[in-house]
Amino acid sequence: MIVTDLPSFLEIEGKRFEIKTDFRDIIKIFSEISDEKLNDIEKIYIILDKLFLNSEIFGVEDIFSAFKKAKWFLDGGKDYSENSKDTPKIFDWEQDFDFIISAVDQSVKTVETVLDLKYMHWWTFLRKLSERKDTRLDSIITIRDKLNRHEKLDEFERRILSENHDLIFIKNNEMKKFEEEMWGV
């Protein structure tokens, strides 16, 4: 199904619920649910609480249906449920934030940085992000993907990895704690 309108609400159980649509709000949601201490129920609650403009969403009978609609919106109108299990993470909204913004900045010509815009719909942001070419983010994602697939890195990628080890590997809470203990970072 092709969706041409940028949604500002989600319909659940025949009722329209307004949602936050600015890319900053959505990135904050992803940042909040990236905490490894959260279980799936807590993540679902955060998504629903932060995405929908009012708490009426918690009054719907089928909260799972509300979550599925929210996930559909967060995924840019796509349904990735079939192929999302056990896929290694190659992207981290918090760790890669500066590179993400820089990549989107390449396709936004009206301001110096997308952060200067008063508003950009989440789906517009995702489309602009997908237009990136030859960015640092591309290099990072390519290397992560190859490492996850146990593919050989070329000479350039090996050099990037050796010079930017801390950028390439996605830090989890255990790694952050280890680095703090070892290096006082």
C-alpha positions as CSV (number, residue, x, y, z in Angstrom):
1,M,0.0,0.0,0.0
2,I,1.4,3.4,-1.0
3,V,0.7,6.2,1.5
4,T,1.0,9.7,0.1
5,D,-0.3,11.7,3.0
6,L,1.8,12.4,6.0
7,P,-0.3,11.2,9.0
8,S,-0.9,13.4,12.0
9,F,-3.2,10.8,13.7
10,L,-3.7,7.1,13.9
11,E,-7.1,5.4,13.7
12,I,-7.6,2.8,16.4
13,E,-10.9,1.1,17.0
14,G,-12.6,3.5,14.7
15,K,-11.4,6.6,16.6
16,R,-8.7,9.1,15.6
17,F,-5.9,9.7,18.0
18,E,-3.5,12.6,17.3
19,I,0.2,11.8,17.4
20,K,3.5,13.7,17.6
21,T,5.0,13.8,14.2
22,D,8.2,15.9,14.4
23,F,11.4,14.0,13.9
24,R,12.9,15.3,17.2
25,D,10.0,13.8,19.2
26,I,10.4,10.4,17.5
27,I,14.1,10.3,17.9
28,K,13.6,11.0,21.7
29,I,11.2,8.0,21.8
30,F,13.8,5.7,20.2
31,S,16.4,7.1,22.6
32,E,14.2,6.3,25.6
33,I,13.4,2.8,24.5
34,S,17.0,1.9,23.8
35,D,17.6,1.4,27.5
36,E,18.5,-2.3,27.8
37,K,17.0,-2.4,31.3
38,L,13.5,-1.9,29.9
39,N,11.3,-4.9,29.1
40,D,9.0,-5.1,26.1
41,I,6.0,-4.0,28.1
42,E,7.8,-0.9,29.4
43,K,9.0,-0.1,25.9
44,I,5.4,-0.4,24.5
45,Y,4.2,1.9,27.3
46,I,6.8,4.5,26.6
47,I,6.1,4.4,22.8
48,L,2.3,4.9,23.4
49,D,2.8,7.5,26.1
50,K,5.3,9.6,24.1
51,L,3.8,9.2,20.6
52,F,0.1,10.0,21.3
53,L,-0.8,13.5,22.3
54,N,-3.2,12.5,25.1
55,S,-3.5,9.6,27.5
56,E,-6.9,8.5,26.0
57,I,-4.9,5.9,24.1
58,F,-4.7,3.8,27.2
59,G,-8.5,3.5,27.3
60,V,-8.7,1.5,24.1
61,E,-9.7,-2.2,24.4
62,D,-7.0,-3.6,22.2
63,I,-3.7,-1.9,23.3
64,F,-1.7,-4.3,21.1
65,S,-3.6,-2.9,18.1
66,A,-2.6,0.6,19.2
67,F,1.0,-0.5,19.5
68,K,1.0,-2.1,16.0
69,K,-0.3,1.2,14.5
70,A,2.3,3.2,16.5
71,K,5.0,0.8,15.2
72,W,3.7,1.2,11.7
73,F,4.0,5.0,12.0
74,L,7.5,4.8,13.6
75,D,8.6,2.5,10.7
76,G,7.6,5.1,8.2
77,G,4.4,3.4,7.1
78,K,6.0,0.0,6.5
79,D,5.5,-3.3,8.2
80,Y,8.8,-4.9,9.1
81,S,7.3,-7.4,11.5
82,E,8.2,-10.4,9.4
83,N,11.9,-9.7,9.0
84,S,12.8,-7.9,12.2
85,K,13.4,-10.8,14.5
86,D,17.1,-11.5,15.4
87,T,18.4,-8.9,12.9
88,P,21.7,-7.5,14.2
89,K,21.6,-3.9,15.1
90,I,23.5,-1.7,12.6
91,F,22.1,1.6,13.6
92,D,21.7,3.4,16.9
93,W,19.8,6.7,17.2
94,E,21.7,8.0,20.2
95,Q,25.2,6.9,19.3
96,D,24.8,7.8,15.6
97,F,22.8,11.0,16.1
98,D,25.4,13.5,14.8
99,F,26.0,11.4,11.7
100,I,22.3,11.0,11.1
101,I,21.7,14.7,11.3
102,S,24.7,15.3,9.0
103,A,23.4,12.8,6.5
104,V,19.9,14.5,6.5
105,D,21.6,17.9,6.2
106,Q,22.9,16.9,2.8
107,S,19.4,16.8,1.3
108,V,18.0,19.8,3.2
109,K,19.1,22.9,1.3
110,T,16.9,25.6,3.0
111,V,18.8,25.8,6.3
112,E,22.3,25.1,7.5
113,T,21.1,22.1,9.5
114,V,17.8,20.3,9.8
115,L,17.9,21.1,13.5
116,D,17.2,24.7,12.6
117,L,13.9,23.8,11.1
118,K,10.9,24.5,13.3
119,Y,9.2,21.3,12.1
120,M,9.9,18.3,9.9
121,H,7.5,15.3,9.7
122,W,9.0,12.0,10.8
123,W,8.4,10.4,7.4
124,T,10.0,13.3,5.6
125,F,13.0,13.0,7.8
126,L,13.2,9.2,7.1
127,R,13.0,9.9,3.3
128,K,15.7,12.5,3.5
129,L,17.8,10.1,5.6
130,S,17.4,7.4,2.9
131,E,18.7,9.8,0.3
132,R,22.1,10.0,1.9
133,K,25.1,9.3,-0.3
134,D,28.8,8.9,0.6
135,T,28.3,10.0,4.2
136,R,30.2,8.9,7.3
137,L,27.0,7.2,8.4
138,D,27.0,5.1,5.2
139,S,30.6,4.0,6.0
140,I,29.7,3.1,9.6
141,I,26.6,1.2,8.6
142,T,28.4,-0.7,5.9
143,I,31.2,-1.8,8.2
144,R,28.7,-2.8,10.9
145,D,26.7,-4.8,8.4
146,K,29.8,-6.6,7.1
147,L,31.0,-7.4,10.6
148,N,27.6,-8.8,11.5
149,R,27.6,-11.0,8.4
150,H,31.3,-12.0,8.9
151,E,32.2,-10.5,5.5
152,K,35.7,-9.4,4.7
153,L,36.3,-5.6,5.0
154,D,38.2,-3.9,2.2
155,E,41.4,-1.9,2.9
156,F,39.6,1.4,3.3
157,E,37.0,-0.1,5.6
158,R,39.7,-1.8,7.8
159,R,41.4,1.6,8.1
160,I,38.2,3.3,9.1
161,L,37.5,0.6,11.7
162,S,41.0,0.8,13.2
163,E,40.8,4.6,13.4
164,N,37.2,4.8,14.6
165,H,36.7,1.7,16.6
166,D,34.5,3.5,19.2
167,L,32.2,4.8,16.5
168,I,31.8,1.5,14.7
169,F,30.8,-0.7,17.6
170,I,27.4,0.0,19.1
171,K,27.8,0.5,22.8
172,N,25.5,-1.3,25.1
173,N,25.1,-0.6,28.8
174,E,27.6,-3.3,29.7
175,M,30.3,-1.9,27.3
176,K,29.7,1.6,28.6
177,K,30.1,0.4,32.2
178,F,33.3,-1.5,31.3
179,E,34.7,1.6,29.6
180,E,33.9,3.8,32.6
181,E,35.6,1.3,35.0
182,M,38.6,0.8,32.7
183,W,39.2,4.3,31.3
184,G,37.2,6.6,33.6
185,V,35.3,7.8,30.5
